[in-house]
Amino acid sequence: MYISIARYAGMAGKIGEAASMVQQGFVPMLKGQRGFLGYAAFASEQGDIVALHLWESAEALTNSREKIRAWVTSNLTGFDEPSERFNGTIGPHAIVAPQSGGQDQSLYCMVRKAENIPGPDSMVPVAKEVVAATQRIPGFRGAYASRSADDQTREATVLFFDNREHAQAAHEAALAVMHKHLPGATVRVAASGETSVLAMA
């Protein structure tokens, strides 16, 4: 699996207008693309809009990128290019089905970033332990860990929970594991908030 995370700085106030258009037009287009696995978007508590794409592979995303760009350019003013983008192959992960928790039910999403992490061989067992600790928290819906395709010392983890309280508890459990094994790593919550759009293939 492959993930793409886009951040649109300072645009949280536009989520209401954008979400309905994305739900009605963008999501059906995505679901028609080969290799599409999921999409979520939310206005973060940090003041940004964050959009997450899940695909079977980097190739599947690449093959759909022109259609994605064309739709966004035609329908969403100001969203042509994100302020920041993270792409990477998903490593350790876990999901609960149905991930959305039910029809039209939003989830709380947290995007955590880690920097100065060791190589893949050292990191995989730590990431697996983090995912396992996360799964034990009530309200768990999904967790995806990915190393950056552009910088192998950076990692992003995306968490889906039923509410903020449980997501925060999972974050604290993960921090305990990471501080034990990776004292040199820097870990922070980059974005968090209730999803306005959530669509799984």
C-alpha positions in Angstrom: 0.0 0.0 0.0 1.0 3.6 -0.6 0.0 6.8 1.1 0.0 10.5 0.1 -0.6 13.2 2.6 -1.2 16.8 1.5 -1.4 19.8 3.8 -3.0 23.1 2.7 -1.7 25.7 5.2 -4.2 28.0 6.8 -7.2 26.8 4.8 -9.3 25.1 7.6 -12.0 27.7 7.1 -12.7 26.4 3.6 -13.5 22.9 4.6 -17.3 23.3 4.6 -17.4 24.5 1.1 -14.8 22.0 -0.2 -16.1 19.0 1.6 -19.5 18.8 -0.1 -17.9 19.2 -3.6 -15.3 16.6 -2.8 -17.9 14.1 -1.5 -20.2 14.6 -4.5 -17.6 14.8 -7.3 -14.1 13.9 -6.2 -14.8 10.7 -4.2 -16.9 9.0 -7.0 -14.0 9.8 -9.5 -11.4 8.4 -7.1 -13.5 5.2 -6.6 -13.4 4.7 -10.3 -9.6 4.6 -10.4 -7.7 1.3 -10.4 -5.9 0.8 -7.1 -7.8 3.3 -5.0 -8.1 2.2 -1.4 -9.2 5.2 0.6 -9.5 9.0 1.0 -10.0 11.3 4.0 -10.0 15.0 4.4 -10.3 17.2 7.5 -9.8 20.7 8.9 -7.1 20.3 11.4 -7.0 21.8 14.9 -3.8 23.4 13.7 -5.7 25.5 11.1 -4.9 23.6 7.9 -6.8 21.3 5.6 -5.3 17.8 5.4 -6.1 15.3 2.7 -5.0 11.6 2.8 -4.9 9.2 -0.2 -4.5 5.4 0.2 -3.5 3.4 -2.9 -2.4 -0.1 -3.7 0.9 1.2 -5.0 2.9 4.3 -6.0 2.2 3.3 -9.6 -1.6 3.4 -9.0 -1.4 6.9 -7.6 0.9 8.0 -10.4 -1.6 6.6 -13.0 -4.4 8.6 -11.4 -2.6 11.8 -10.7 -3.6 13.6 -13.9 -7.3 13.0 -13.3 -6.9 14.1 -9.7 -5.1 17.3 -10.8 -7.7 18.0 -13.5 -10.6 17.6 -11.1 -9.1 19.7 -8.4 -8.0 22.5 -10.8 -11.6 22.7 -12.2 -13.5 22.5 -9.0 -11.5 23.7 -6.0 -10.0 27.2 -6.2 -6.8 27.6 -4.2 -6.1 23.8 -3.8 -3.9 23.4 -6.9 -0.7 22.7 -4.9 -0.5 21.8 -1.3 1.9 23.6 1.1 3.4 20.3 2.1 3.2 16.8 0.7 4.3 13.4 2.2 4.4 10.2 0.1 5.6 6.8 1.1 5.0 3.0 1.0 2.9 1.8 4.0 4.7 -0.6 6.3 3.2 -1.9 9.5 -0.6 -1.1 9.6 -3.9 -2.4 11.0 -7.5 -1.6 10.3 -10.9 -2.4 11.7 -13.8 -2.9 9.3 -16.0 -1.1 8.7 -13.3 1.6 9.2 -15.8 4.5 9.1 -17.8 3.0 12.0 -21.0 3.3 9.9 -22.7 5.3 7.2 -21.9 9.0 7.3 -20.0 8.7 10.6 -16.8 10.8 10.8 -13.7 9.7 12.6 -11.0 11.5 14.5 -7.7 11.5 12.5 -4.2 12.2 13.8 -1.1 12.5 11.7 2.1 12.0 13.6 5.5 12.7 12.1 8.8 11.3 13.3 12.3 12.6 12.2 15.8 11.3 12.7 14.6 7.7 12.7 17.0 4.7 12.0 17.1 2.5 8.9 14.2 0.2 7.9 15.7 -2.9 9.5 15.8 -1.2 12.9 12.6 0.6 12.5 10.2 -2.2 11.4 10.0 -4.0 14.8 9.5 -0.6 16.6 6.7 0.4 14.2 5.0 -3.0 14.7 5.2 -2.5 18.5 3.7 1.0 18.1 0.8 -0.3 15.9 0.2 -3.1 18.4 0.0 -0.6 21.3 -2.3 1.6 19.3 -4.7 -1.2 18.5 -5.2 -1.9 22.3 -6.7 1.6 22.8 -10.6 1.7 22.8 -12.1 3.2 19.7 -9.4 2.1 17.3 -10.3 2.1 13.6 -7.0 2.2 11.7 -3.2 2.9 11.8 -0.8 3.3 8.9 3.0 3.8 9.3 5.0 5.0 6.3 8.6 6.1 5.7 9.0 9.1 3.5 9.9 8.3 -0.2 12.0 11.5 -0.3 13.8 11.3 3.1 14.4 7.9 4.7 15.0 9.5 8.1 11.3 10.7 8.3 8.2 8.7 9.0 4.5 9.5 9.2 1.8 7.6 11.1 -1.9 8.1 10.4 -4.3 7.1 13.1 -8.1 6.8 12.9 -10.1 6.7 16.1 -13.7 7.2 17.2 -12.8 10.4 19.2 -10.1 12.8 20.2 -9.6 11.3 23.7 -8.9 7.8 22.4 -6.6 9.1 19.7 -4.6 11.1 22.2 -4.3 8.0 24.5 -3.0 6.1 21.5 -0.5 8.8 20.7 0.8 8.7 24.3 1.1 4.9 24.2 3.1 5.2 20.9 5.3 7.9 22.3 6.2 5.6 25.3 7.3 2.9 22.8 9.3 5.3 20.6 11.1 7.0 23.5 12.1 3.6 24.8 13.6 2.4 21.5 14.4 5.6 19.6 15.7 8.2 22.1 17.2 10.3 19.3 14.0 10.6 17.3 11.8 13.7 17.2 8.1 13.0 17.3 5.2 15.4 17.0 1.5 15.6 16.0 1.5 17.4 12.7 -2.3 17.4 12.2 -5.4 16.2 14.0 -9.2 16.7 13.6 -12.6 15.2 12.8 -12.9 14.0 9.2 -15.2 15.9 6.9 -14.8 13.4 4.1 -14.1 9.7 4.6 -14.3 7.2 1.8 -12.9 3.7 1.7 -12.9 1.5 -1.4 
